[in-house]
Amino acid sequence: MSVLICDSNSELWYTKAEELGLDYIAMPYCYGDKEYCYDLGKNTDFKKFFTAVRSGVVPKTMALNPENYKEILTPYFAKGEDVLYVSFSHAMSGTFSQLNSALDELKKEFPERKCTVFNTNSVCLGTGIQVEKAAELKKNGASDGEILDFLKDFTNKVAMYFVVDDLMHLKRGGRLSGAAAVAGTILSLKPVLTTNAKGGLGVYEKIMGRKKAVRALADKVINEITDPDYGVYVVDADCEETGDELAGLIKNARPDINVKRQAIGPVIGSHCGPGTFGVIFVADKRPIPLENMND
């Protein structure tokens, strides 16, 4: 018997996680000298967090340590359960080396148990879509092997495009060079970002101005979506009006598409900053960025 889990960087809303019967690892963040763990929005004060960031508070995210992972996984193993963990991109955090250390130690105590980790090479609802599909398969009786076979193909069809308002947030997180951040800010460049094949961030294209960037993301969905019934997630980090505008453009052009709105949480928001917006949907293939973020 196995249990399917995810982490809160999948950003599935807590009601969806509860509906699917998903356990999740709550990823930590801190601001204002206090540490929190993201609970998929259940008790999160989004406005308080982003207001603090807009006022100049610099939030931080942290990797879990091996003891944290042992505490999370031991109850499953002690009950004789294996774990299938559908995770966010390993290229975006050092937390997975800590997970591997924990698994090496747990193997000595529970030699017959295993934790299989599927790296979605994505984040936010780019991961969440994959978790959701895996959970649906699990509920319908699919084996771990069948779920993994599905995900290995499906992961290459998940398209995610997003635009940040202030490039300096990415610079502080080490995901963009200082020179590129300053130049982009001065020129009002709005890079359309995505994830590359290894799960790192990349620039898909560069657009002048926020209004044009909103239109560009709407066009991506309208022209590339292959599963209108499943729909598109339109996400925003404390810029609800922009998210609603983007959702409206998609609905007006393609009323057949199920448009789902959601807020970006504080862990991912710590890196992208307030004013970020994006779209996640199923396409023919994952977009290929033109350049890596640190180039």
N, C-alpha and C positions, 0 to 999 in steps of 0.2 A: 504494500500500500504506500502511496506517496501523497504529498501535500504540495499544491502549487502556491508559491508565494511571489511577491514582487517587492519593490521598494517605493517609497513615496515620491521619488524622482520620476516615476511613471506618470504622476499627476492625474491618475484616474480620480474622479470626484469620490468622496467617501461613500456616498449613497450607492454609486455603481459598484464599488468594491464590496460593500455589504450585500448588494443584490447578487453578486457573483460568488459570494462566500470566500473572498480572498483575504488571506493574511498578508501583511506587508511590513517591511522594515522601515521605520520612521527615521528619515535622515535628518541630522542635526544642523542647526544654524544658530548664529548669535548676533545680537545687536544691542546696543545700550547696556553692555556688560551682563546680559542675561542670555542663557542658552535655552533653545527651544528644540523640539523635534516636530517636523512637519506631519500633520495628521490628516492629510488629504482634504483639508478645508473644514473639518468638522468643528473645530473650536479656534480656528486661526483668525486673527484680526489683520486682514490684508491691508486695510486702510492705515492702521497704526504703523505697520511695517514700512509701507511705501512712503508715507508721510515723513517718517524718520529718515529714510534714505534721501528723499528730496531735500531735506533740511541739512544734509551733509554728513549724517551718520553713515559710517562704512560698515556694512554687515560682513560677516565671515561665515564660511561653511567649513565643516571638519569631517575628516575620515573617521569612521568607527574603528575601534581597536580590536584586536583578536578576542579579548575578554567579552566585549559587546556581542560579537558574533557567536561566541560560545554560549552566552546566555540566551540568545535568540534561537539557536538551533538545537541545543541540548534537549529541551522538552519534546521536540518531534522525535529525535533519535531514541530517547528514553521510552517512548511509546511504541517503538518499532516501526516508525514511519520514515521513509525516504523523503527527500525534498527536491522539488524542481523549482529553481529560482530563475525567473525571467527578469533580467536586470537592465539597468540603464548602461550607457556606454562605458566600457572599462578604460577607454582613452581619456575620459574626462575626470577621473578621480583615482587617487592612490588607495582608496578604501578596499579595492579588490585584492591587493597584495596582503592586506590585513585579514581579509576573508580566507585567503589561501592558507595563511599561517594557522588560523583557527581550525580549518578543516584538517590540516595535518595533525594537530593535537587531538581533535575529536576522533580521528580514525583509530587512534590507539585505544580509546575508551569504547568506541562503538565500531569495531572492525567490519561488521556486516551492513552498516548503514552507509548511505551515500547522499551527497548533495550535488545534483547536476545543475550547472549554471549556464543559461543561454544568454549570451551577450547580444543585445538588440542593436548595438552600434548606433544608438540614438538616445534621446532624452525627452523629457516632457511627454506629451501625448504621442510623440513618435514611438516611444516605448509603450505608452499606455494602450495604443491601438493593438499592439502585439500581445500585451498581457490580456486584454479583453478577449481577443480571439482565442488565445490559449485557454482561458478560463471557460469559455463557452464549449470548447472541445472537451475539456475535462468534465464538465457537467453532463455532457452527452456520452460519457463513458470511454473517451479516447485514452490510450495508454501514453506513458511518457514518451515512448519512442515515436508514436504517431504524432504527438504534439510537436516534438522536435523536428520531425520531417516536414511538417507543415510550416513551422517558423523559419526553417532554413531557406525556404522559397519566399515566404510571405515578407520577410524582413527586407528583401530587395525591392519590394513594391510600395513601401511606405515612404511617401514624400512629405518632407517638412521644410517649409520656408518661413523665415522670420526676419524682422527688421528691428534693430535697437534704436532708441532715440538718442542716447549719449554713448559714444564709443569709448569713453573713458572708463566705464564700468568693466568692459572687456579687457581694457589695458591693465586695470588694477588686478584682475584675476589671472593675468599672464596669458590671455588668449588672443592678444593683439599687441603689436609693437607700439611703443610710445609715439614714434614718428607717424605711423599710420593713423593712430587715433587722433592726433592733433591735426594732421592734414585733412582727414575726413570731416572733422568737426568744423574746421574753417571753411571748407568747400561745401558744407551741407550735404555731403555724400551720405546716402542711405544704402549701405551694402545689404543685399538680400543674402542671408546666410542659410546654410544647410549643414548636414553632416556628411563627411566623406565615408569612403568604404571601410575605413578603420575606426569610425566612430568619433573622429575629431571634427572640429568646426572648420568650415570652409566658406569662401565667398563665391556665390553663384553668379551674381552680377552686381553692378553698382549703378544706383539711380540718384538723380539730383532731386531732392525734396521729398517730404513726407507724403504729400497728396499723390504724387506719381508712384510712390512705393506701395501705397494702399491699392491703387488701381492695378499695379503689376501683380500683387499677390492674388487679387480677385481673378485676374486673367489666368494665373497658373491653375487655380482650381477649375475654372470654367472650361479650360482647354485640355486639362490633363487627367481629370478624375475619371476613374474607370468603374467605381462602385458608388453610384449616386444614392442607392438605397442605404448603404452604410453611412455615407455622408462625409462631412468635413467638420473638424474641430477648428473654430476660430477662437484664438486665445489672446489675452491682453494682460499686461502688467500695469494696473492702475491707469488705464486709458480706455475706459469702457466706451466712450463715444467713438473712438477710432475703431475699436473692435466691432461696434454696432454698424458703423459705416461700411466696413469691409464685409460683414455678414450680409448687409442689405444689397450691396453690389452683386454678390453671388446669388442671392435669392431672386433678384430681379431678372438676372440673365438666365438662371437655371433653377426654375421653381421645383424641378424634380429632385434637387439635391437636399438632403436632410442636413441643415446647418445647426451645429451644436456650439453653444457659447460657453466659455469657461475662463476663469481667472488663472494667471500664472502664479505659482506659489512662491514663498519667500526663499527657498533654497536656490531654485533656478533664477528667481528674481534678484538674488544677491550678485549674480554674475552678469545678467543682461540689463538689469536696472529698470526703473519705472519708464513707461512710455513704449515698451517693447510690445509688438503684436506679431501674430503669426498664424499660419494655417498648417494643418496636418490632415492628410487624406491618403487614399489608396490609388496608386497610378500604375502605369505599365512597368515602371522601374523607379528606383531611388534616384533622385537627381545627383549629378556629378558636379562638384564645385570646380570653378576655374582655378582657384588658388587656395592654399591653406591659410588659416588665419594669422599665423606667425611669420608668413613670408613678407 
